[in-house]
Amino acid sequence: MELHAVSAPILFVRGNHEDENWFEFRDAWRSLHQTALLRLNGSFAEVGSVGVIGFPCAMGQEEAFSEGEPLGGEHYGYWLPALLKDHGDAARQLWVMHEPPTGTRLSVAGSVVEGHPWWRDAIEEHQPRMVVCGHDHGTSIRNGVWQDQIGRTAVINVGQNMDGPLHATLVVEKDGMMGCERLVAD
């Protein structure tokens, strides 16, 4: 599937490799698509009837991606409560984060790709319907496990093989049910 063929808004959440190159990507996107991209960084967007929160990446340099809108601290206690209060149940539908939460089968415990304990704490505390994450490029591929649960929350690690092919997750909501489809580029 080509990105330009997607009719729904495409949301961007920072990973640990985005730095000053973010500005070049942002400008190229605007030029190609004639529209600004939707950047989520400790913020909320609504796509159709699905509320989405994009978590900040706790690794790498935040300055470029935040584009002058600092969160006041990366711990979710600084910014998540206001989003939950302002957007109610919609803010507990889909969370997108670069690092996976710790303690799932989707990343290797004790490794540099283990995940983030704060994100697990936030999930346990607020129980969103679904979380999509990445960062651990290999565990899901090696183990053939793409989904785990934290309480009622489905957690999906997109997983990437650094040598290709590209993996993506298409999140869909139909008749009040949220699901996902794993896409692998040919």
C-alpha positions in Angstrom: 0.0 0.0 0.0 1.3 3.4 -0.9 1.1 6.2 1.7 -0.5 8.6 -0.9 -3.3 6.1 -1.4 -4.4 6.3 2.3 -7.4 8.5 2.6 -7.4 8.7 6.4 -5.0 11.1 8.1 -1.5 9.8 8.7 -0.2 10.6 12.2 3.5 10.8 13.1 5.0 9.9 16.4 8.7 10.5 16.9 11.2 7.6 17.2 14.7 7.7 18.5 16.3 8.5 15.2 14.4 11.7 14.4 16.5 14.8 15.2 17.2 17.8 13.0 16.3 15.6 10.0 12.7 16.0 11.1 12.6 19.5 9.6 13.7 18.1 6.2 11.1 15.3 6.3 8.3 17.7 7.4 9.1 20.2 4.6 9.3 17.4 2.0 5.9 16.0 3.2 4.3 19.5 2.8 5.8 19.8 -0.7 4.6 16.3 -1.8 1.2 16.3 -0.2 0.3 20.0 -0.2 -0.7 19.7 3.5 0.9 19.8 6.9 1.5 16.5 8.5 -0.1 15.5 11.8 2.5 15.3 14.5 1.5 13.8 17.9 3.9 14.5 20.8 2.1 14.1 24.1 -1.0 15.3 22.2 -4.4 14.1 21.0 -6.1 13.8 17.6 -9.4 12.3 16.5 -9.5 10.3 13.3 -13.1 9.6 12.5 -14.5 8.3 15.7 -11.2 7.1 17.1 -9.3 9.2 19.6 -5.5 8.9 19.4 -2.8 9.9 21.8 0.8 10.1 20.6 3.4 9.6 23.3 6.7 11.4 23.3 9.8 9.3 22.6 11.9 9.1 25.7 15.1 8.4 23.7 17.1 10.7 21.5 16.6 14.4 21.0 13.1 15.8 21.5 13.8 19.4 20.5 13.4 19.3 16.7 10.2 17.1 16.8 8.6 19.2 19.5 8.9 22.3 17.3 9.0 24.6 20.2 6.1 23.0 22.1 7.9 21.4 25.1 5.8 19.1 27.3 7.2 20.3 30.6 8.7 16.9 31.3 8.5 13.5 29.5 6.9 11.7 32.4 3.2 11.1 31.5 2.1 12.7 34.7 3.0 16.1 33.3 0.8 15.9 30.2 -1.5 12.8 30.0 -4.0 13.7 32.8 -5.0 16.9 31.0 -5.6 15.0 27.7 -7.7 12.4 29.6 -9.7 15.1 31.3 -10.2 17.2 28.1 -11.1 14.2 25.8 -12.7 11.7 28.2 -13.2 8.1 26.8 -11.9 9.1 23.4 -8.4 9.6 24.9 -8.5 5.9 26.0 -9.0 4.4 22.6 -5.6 4.3 20.8 -2.2 5.2 22.1 0.8 5.3 19.8 4.3 5.2 21.3 7.7 4.5 20.0 9.1 2.4 22.9 7.0 -0.6 23.9 5.9 -0.9 27.5 8.1 -3.1 29.6 7.2 -6.6 30.7 5.5 -7.9 27.5 6.5 -10.6 25.0 7.1 -7.9 22.5 10.5 -6.9 23.6 13.6 -8.4 25.3 13.8 -7.9 29.0 17.1 -6.3 30.2 18.1 -5.2 26.7 18.4 -1.7 25.1 15.0 -2.4 23.4 13.3 -3.6 26.6 10.7 -0.8 26.6 9.7 1.9 28.9 8.4 1.3 32.5 6.5 4.6 32.5 4.5 3.6 29.5 3.5 0.3 31.2 2.5 2.3 34.3 0.3 4.6 32.2 -1.3 1.6 30.4 -2.0 -0.2 33.7 -3.4 2.9 35.3 -5.6 4.1 32.4 -6.3 0.9 30.3 -6.6 2.3 26.7 -8.3 -0.1 24.2 -5.1 -0.5 22.1 -1.5 0.5 22.0 0.7 0.4 18.9 4.5 0.7 19.5 7.8 -0.2 17.8 11.4 0.4 18.7 12.3 -3.3 19.2 13.0 -4.2 15.6 13.5 -7.9 16.0 11.7 -9.6 18.8 8.3 -9.8 17.2 9.7 -11.0 14.0 12.0 -13.7 15.6 9.2 -14.9 17.9 6.2 -14.4 15.5 4.4 -12.6 18.3 2.9 -9.2 17.4 0.4 -8.7 20.1 0.2 -9.0 23.9 -2.1 -7.8 26.6 -1.8 -5.6 29.6 -5.0 -5.9 31.5 -7.8 -5.1 28.9 -5.3 -3.3 26.6 -4.1 -4.9 23.4 -0.5 -4.0 22.8 0.9 -4.4 19.2 4.5 -4.0 18.3 4.8 -3.2 14.6 8.3 -4.8 14.5 10.8 -4.1 11.7 13.4 -6.1 10.0 16.2 -3.5 9.4 16.9 -5.3 6.1 13.3 -5.1 4.9 10.5 -5.7 4.2 8.7 -2.8 5.8 6.0 -3.7 8.4 3.1 -1.5 9.3 -0.1 -1.7 11.3 -3.3 -0.5 10.0 -5.7 0.2 12.8 -9.4 0.1 11.9 -12.6 0.8 13.9 -15.8 -0.6 12.6 -19.2 -0.8 14.4 -17.5 0.1 17.7 -14.8 -2.6 17.5 -11.2 -1.7 17.1 -8.8 -4.1 15.4 -5.6 -4.0 13.5 -4.1 -5.6 10.4 -0.4 -6.2 10.0 0.9 -5.1 6.6 4.1 -6.3 5.1 5.5 -4.5 2.0 6.4 -6.7 -1.0 
